[in-house]
Amino acid sequence: MKVNPNQTKYDYMLENSKNHMDNIALTFEDKKITYEEMFESIDKYAKMLYKKGVRKGDLIGICALNTPESVYLLYALNKIGAVVIGYSPFDNRERIKADVELTKPKMVITTDAFYGNFKNLEKSLEFSSILYSPLESSSNWKLKLGYNISKIKNGNFTLVRNNRLKHLLKNNYDGLVLPDTPYIDGELSDIMFTGGSSGIHKGVDLNDVGLNSSIEGMKMLCDEGYYDNKTYLGQIPFGHMAFGRSILHIALTNRMTYALTLKAMPNDFYGELVRTGAHVGSGGPPHWTSLIEKENGKYIPRRDLKPNSLTNLFVAFSGGEAKKEATEPAINAALQYCGSTAKLGDGLGATETWGPNILNFANYFKEGMLGVPIKTVKVKLIDPETKEEVQKGKKGLLYISGDPIMIGYHNNQEETDKVFHYDEDGTKWLNLGDYLIEEDDEFYKYVGRQKRNFVCGVDNIYPEQIEELLQSLPEVRESVITPISDDIQQYIPSYHISIYSDQIDYDDFENRLEGLIKKNIGESALPQRIEYTTEPLVRMTNSKIDIEYYKKKDQQEGHKKVYKK
């Protein structure tokens, strides 16, 4: 069923769901919420927020975890016409302060566990707050008791009853009629923040038609009814991540059951897939590699996986960062062992495009490929030197055009101008900074990030290519390659390698590493500095490896070879 995307996210969801109100929309622990109950809650939340003074165009911050209350709040604010700012609950106070100063919200609605990041800013930055518990819908009284004690101990509470969501919802709003808020095509609806992988943390201005259009484009890749009566595991944070928000909207605009969980870490992933009986699961590479382990230098399915434990799962999607070819066969073997018919799909997107724009799944699946563009975007690959479109089979920078692309970076015209490019006819293109290759069958293959690539001597170095090769070494858990500035070579490669154990013969390991790199890439890609650790690599709050962290370590420690056991 094709639905017009040129409306609010709330109206788009309502139109897609209006004939399926008895379906289960949300689950949380043992709680089941129908679409009718969800819309009733959204309506009550919208009236409560309007009574509190929220109006169309107001900038309202949300710092949320994946609970029913968070779903109601997001769509209630959208129904009113407010602009939602997605603050990460996992950012530190300095980052939160910078984001609040940039966006200047009228109000912040936050789970009380993270109120400490906001309460000292309320007076100086002139916003009000509403607090709510992430365990409001939980039936586990012991967990709730422990949480409440911790909340009081850490000072994450307010004595002002009118600032507590639970108290506000006890009021009767039946007589309140919300005013009409005419939809204006392309107007600002959301501000989310990039993960900072470029080193510059930016707010991203987005609109409703962008997300709705993205969903419509994804629907066209599969048959009608593909998702009917299916359950989508909802562990990807949707309050502050475009990937998570797009998953939430995919589920609720395809009449699915969205299985909410607070257990979002990779080590919880398999258990939550089993517990919820999920038909569709999405996660970053760390989520999917949690299904496998290494034995005698080879990746194999984890020994504690249960046969036929994932028989419902028919879509397995990896996103967030590039998956590794070395681990993919073992992941697919693990899925098959657990009774799943799914093979691990892939995709590419960005906060600037409301999530995935190229997908490898459903009727458009091919192993080892990134996928095909969704049907509501146009893509082209550009030679960064000539600015001309490259031929099929040649590497080029990915440019995307269409409704899903952002309005621009919030209050940052300089950074916006760097990524937008215009054809002679006025068509606007967004440079995503990814190198891809288009194959003859219109599938695309991922090469690497433009901002990660660097020149050593006369050779281009692609860090992702090196990292993929290192995965074939049995000692390696994961790695990240960074550039160190050099007067002669321009840049030289620095290897940060996480190994499973420090009880290895380092000389033998480095001989094998050098042979592997020379054979497959060339001498210019050999490490000039190696840092070893037995711990997993440092990650950002969006689960991506924190490349900037390792670049700063390079600056501090210089060219020297480091053994960190």
N, C-alpha and C positions, 0 to 999 in steps of 0.2 A: 504494500500500500504506500503510494507516494504522497507525502504530506508537504505542503508548502513550508520551506524553512524560514521564510521571511516573517517571523513572529518571535515572541519571547520564548525562551527555553521552557518556561512553565506551560504556555499555551501549546507549544509543539508537543510536549509530553502528554498533555491532556487530550489533544486531538488523536494521538496515536493510541491512547489507552481507553478512550471513552466507552468502547463496547466490550471491555474486559475488566470491569471494576471488581469482579469477584476473584480475579487472579491474585495470587500472593505476590506483592511487590517487594517487601523487605522481610528478612529474617534477622534476628539478633539473639544469640543463644537459643533458648526454646521459644522465643516470641515470634509470632507470625502476623504480618500486617498486610491486609489486602490493599489493592489500589484505591478502593473507595475510602478506607480508613486513612490511607496516606494523604489523599487529597483533602479530607476533612481536617487533618492535623495541619497541613500546609495553610489552609484557609484560616484556622484559628491563630496560627503563628503570625500570619500576615496582618490580621486585625490587631493582635497584641503589639506588633512592631509599629503599626500605624498609630496606635494609641500612644505609644512611647515617642512619637514624633518623627518617625522615619518617613521620608517622602521620596518621590521620584527624583532621581538624580543625585541623592545623597550618597556619599562614599562611606560604606560600612565595612569595617574590618571583621574578618572571621578567622579564628584560630581554632581549628576543629580536628577531632578524631572521627573515625568511621562509625558513627552511631546513628540511630533513627533521628534523634534531635537535630543532628547536623544536616541531614537530608532535608528535613522540614524547613530549617532556617534558610538554607541556600535557595530553595525554590520559592519560599515565602518572600524573601527579599527581591527575587526576580519578578514575582507577581506584582509587587508594589512598584517596581521600576528602579529600585536602588542599585547602586554600583557596588559589587562585592569585591573586596580586597582580600586575597588569600595569604594570610601570614602563616609561616611554618611554625608549628609547636616545637620543632626541634632546633630552631635557630637560637643562638645565644642572645643576651640582652643588647649587646652592641649592634648586632645585625637587625634585631627587631626595632630598636630605636631609630636606626637609619631608614628602615622601610616605612615606619610610621611618619617620620619627618618628611619623607619624600611624598607620601600619599595624603597625609593630613585627613584622617577619617573623622567623621562626625561622631561615630560610635564604634566600639570594639566589642564583639561578642565572642567570648572565649571559654573553652573548658577551664574550670577553676584550677586544675593542676598547673596551668601555665600563666595564671594571673600575675604571678610575680614578675614576669617579663613586661607587664603593661602598667601595673598599679602606680609605679613611681613616675609614669609619663602622663597620667591623666590630667593633672593640673597644668603642668608646663606646656603640654601640647593641646590642651583644651578639647578632650573627648570624654564621653561617658562610657560605661561598661555594663554589660550584662554577662553574668556567669552561669554556667550550667555544668552538671556532672556528666562525665562520659559513661558513668554507670547508672544513669537515670533509668534506663530500660532493663537493667540487669536484675535477675531474680536471685542472684547469689548474695545473700545478706552478709555472709562472712567477709566476702571481698569488699562489699560496700562499706562495712564497718571499718575495716582496715584502711580503706581509701580515705574515709572521712577523718579518721584520726591523723593520718599523714597530712591531709589538707590543712587541718587546724594547726598541726605542729609547724608546718612550713609557712603559715600565714597566707595561704592561697584561698581566702574566703572574704566575704563582705557581710557586715551586719545590716546593711541597708536592704530591706526586703524588696523594694522596687527595683533593685539591681540583680535579683536572682530570678532566673527563668522559671524555676519551679513555682515560685510565688506568683509571678505575673500570669502564668497560665491558669491559675485558680480563679481569676476574674472572669466574669461573664461578658462576652463580646458579641452575643447573638444579635443585639440591636444595632451593631455598627455595620454600616454599608461602606465598603471600600470604593473610592472614586475610580472612574475609568482612567486608565493610564495609557493613552494612545501609543502604539508601537511606532518608533521612528527607525527606519531601516538604517543599519550600520552604526547606531549610536553606541557609546561606551556602555558596557554591561559588567565587565570584570577587569580586574588588574591582578595579574599573577607575576611571579618573579622567576627570572632565569636562575639556573643552578650555579651560575658564576663560572662555568667552565672556560670562558674566555678571559677571566680575570676581572671582568667588569660586571658587578651585580646590577641588574636592571629590572625595572617594572615593565610589564608588557600589557598594553592596552588592547583589550579584546571585545568582541561584540557577540550578540546572541546568534545572528545569522551565520557567523563563522562556525560555531559548534554545531548548530542544527544542520548546516550544509555538509559538514564533515560526516555527520551520522548518515545523512542521505546518500553520500558518496560511498560509504562503507556498505550500506544495504545493497547497492547495485552489484557488489562483488559476489553475492550469494543469492540462493533461490528464495522466493517468498515462503515465509514460515520457517526459515532456517533456525530461528531462535525460539520458536513457539514452545512454551511450557518448559523452558530450560532454566537452569540456575547458574548464575555468574558469581564466582567467589570475589567478594569485595574487600580485598586487603590493601590495595594500592591507595595511599592517602588521596582523598579527593578535595580536601579543603584548600590545599595550596599547590597541588600538582595538576597540570593540564592533562597528563596521561590518566591520572586517577579520575578527574572530572569527566573526561570523555568516556571512560569505562562506565561510570555511574549513569551517564546520559544514554549510552548505548543500551544498557540493560533496561532502563525505565521507559525508553521510547520504543523498545521491541517487546514489551509486555513480558519481560523475563522476571525471575525472582533474583533480587540482588542480596546475596548472603553476606551481611555486614560482619566484620570481625575486627577486634582490636589487636589480634595476633598477626602482625604484618611482617615479622622478620623471616628471613629465608629458612631458619631452622624450624619454624612453625608451619611452613608452606604445605608440605605433604600431609600433615595431620589435619589441617583445615580443609584441604581438598577432599580428604576422606570423610571428615565429620559432616560437611555440608552436602556431600554427594554432588559436587559441582560438575556441570556439563562443560563449562568454559572457565579457563584459568589463564590469567595474565601475570607476568612478573618480569623482573629484570633477570639477566643471566645468573646472578647469585641465587635467585629463587629456584631456577631450574637445575643448576648444578648441585643444589642441596639433595637432589635425588640420586646422586652418584658419588662414588668414592674411588680412590686409586689403589690398585693392588698390583704389585710387581711391575710398576711402571705403566700400567694400563688403566683407563677409566672403565669402571663397571657399575652396574646398578647397586645401590646400597643393599647390604645384606638383610636389613630389617624391614625392607619393603614387603608388603603382603600381596600374594597373588589375588587378582580380581578385586582389588581394593579401589580401583579407579575406572570401573566399567562404564560409568556415566560420561567420563571426560572424552569429548570428541573435538574440542578446540583447545590447543595449547599455544599460547602466543608469547613471544619474548620481545621486550622493548626496553627503552631507557639507555642502553649502550649496546655496542655490537656483540653478538654472541660469538662463541669460539667454535670453529670447525672441529677442533680436536675433541671437544666434549659432546658435540651434537649427537653422534651415533650412540654413545652410552646413554644419553638422556632419552632418546627414542627407544632404546632397548629397555630402559627402566619403565617407560610408559607402557610398552607392550607387555612386559612382565606383570604389570599391575592391571592388565585387562583393558587398557585404553586403546581406542582406534586412532587417537591423535598422533600426528607427527609435529614436532616443534616448528611453529611458524615464526616469521620475523616481520619486521617493519621498520619504518623510519618516520619520525615526526619531530616536533619541537613545541615548546611552550608558545612560540610565535605563530604556530599554525593549529592551536587547539589540540595537539596530539598527533596521532598517526595520519600520514598522507600517502605512504606507500606501504602496501600490505601483502603478505604472502600467506594466504589462507583460503579456505572454502573452494570456490570454483577456479581460483587463481593461486594454485599452490605448486611450487617447484622446489625440490630440495636444493639447498645450498645457495638459494637466491634471496635477495631482499624483498622482492615482490613487484607488484604493478601499482601504478597510481590509482587512488580512489577516483570515482567518476565525476567529482565536482571540483577537481583541480586540473590545471595544465602544468606540465613540467618540461623543462629543456635543460640540456647540459652545455655549459659554456666553457670555452678555453679562457682561463684567467688572463692570459697574455694578450690574445687577439680580440677577446670579447665576442668572438663568433661562436655559433652553435657547432658542436663537434659531431662527427659522424658516428653511427652505431658501431659499437666495439671499441670506441675511444673513450678515455677517461675525461670527465668534465665536471665542473662545479654545478651543483643542483640549484636551479632556479624554479620557484613555484609561483603560480598565479591562480587567483580564484577567491571565492568568498571566505574560506577558512583562514586566510592570512590575517595577521594582526593589523590594528589601526596604526600602531607605532610604539616606540618606547616612551614610557610615561615621563613627560617633562624633560625629554632628552632628544632634541631634534638632531643633534650632531651624530649620535649613534644610530638614529633612525635613517638618516641620509646615507650612512655607510652601507646599509643592507638593502635598500630599495633601489631598483633600477627600472627605467621606463623605455618601452619601445617607441618608435616614431609615431605610432598610432595612439599612444597614451596608455597602453597596457602596462600595469604595474606588476613587477616581478620582485619576489623576495629571495635573496641569496641566503640559503641555509648553511653554507660553508661546508658542505659534504661533497666529497668526490665519489661519483658513481660511474658505472659503465652500463649502457643499454645494450642488451643482447638482441638478436634478430627476432626473437619471439615476444618482444616488448617487456620482458622481465628485466629488472635492474639488479646489478650486483654492487655491493658496497666496497669502496676502496679505503676511505679514511677521511679524517677531518682536515679541512684546509688550514685551520689555526693550529693543528698539531704537527703538520708537515714542516720540515726544515731542510736547509741545504747544508751538506757537509762537503767541502771542496767544490766539485761541480755536480755532485749527485744529489738528487732529491731523496730524502729519508722519510718513509712512511711508518710512524711508530706502531700503528695497528698491525702492519705486516710482520714486524719483528715480534710483537707480543704473541701473535698467533703461532709463529714458529716455536717460540719458547715453551708453549703449552705441550709440545711433543716430548719435552725432556721430563722424565719421570719425577725428578726432584722438585719441579716447579709447580707451586700452587697457582700463582698469578704474577703478573709483572706489569710495569709501566715504564715507558721509554720517554725521556725528556731531553731537551737540548741545552747544552752549556755553551755560552758565547765563547768564541775562540778567534784570536786576531788573525790567524792564518787560514783556518778552515771555514770560517763564518760561525759554524756551530758543530759541536761534536756530541755523539750519543752518550747519554748517561742511563744506565740500566738500574732500575729498582726492582729487585726480585724477591718475592716471598717464596721460601722453600718450606717443605713439610718438616724437615729436621736439619739441625746443624751438624749432625753426625755424618758428614759426607766428605769425600776427597775433593777439595775445591780445585786443585790443579787439574784433576781428571775431568771434573765438571766443566771447567772453563775451556779445556781443549775440545770437548765435544760441542760446547756452545759455539766456539769460534768456527769449527768445521761446518756446523749447521748454517751459520750466517753467511760464511764465504760461499758455500755451495748454492744457496738459494737467493741471496741478495747481492752480496759483494762486500769487499773489505771496508768500504766507507761506512757501512752500517755496524761495524764492530764496536763494542763498548770501549770508551776511553775511561770510564769510571763505572764501578759496580758496587751497589749497596745491597747487602743481603739482610733479610729479616725472617724470623720463623713465625711472625705474626701475620694475619691477613693485612692487606694494604689498607691505608686510611681512606675512608669514604666520606662523601658529603651526605647531607640529610636525604637526598633523593636516591641514594644507594650507588651513585656513580663514583668511581675512583677519583679522589681529590687530586687532580693533576697539578693544580697550583701549589698545593702543599709540598709536592716533591720538587717542583721548580724552585721554590724558596729554599729547600734543603740544598739543592745544587749550588745556589748562590752563596750559602753559608759555608759549604764544605769544599767548594772548588773542584779541581780536577783529580784529587787524590782517590785512589782505589780504597774502598772501605769494606771491611768485613764486620758485619753487625750480627753477632751470634746470640 
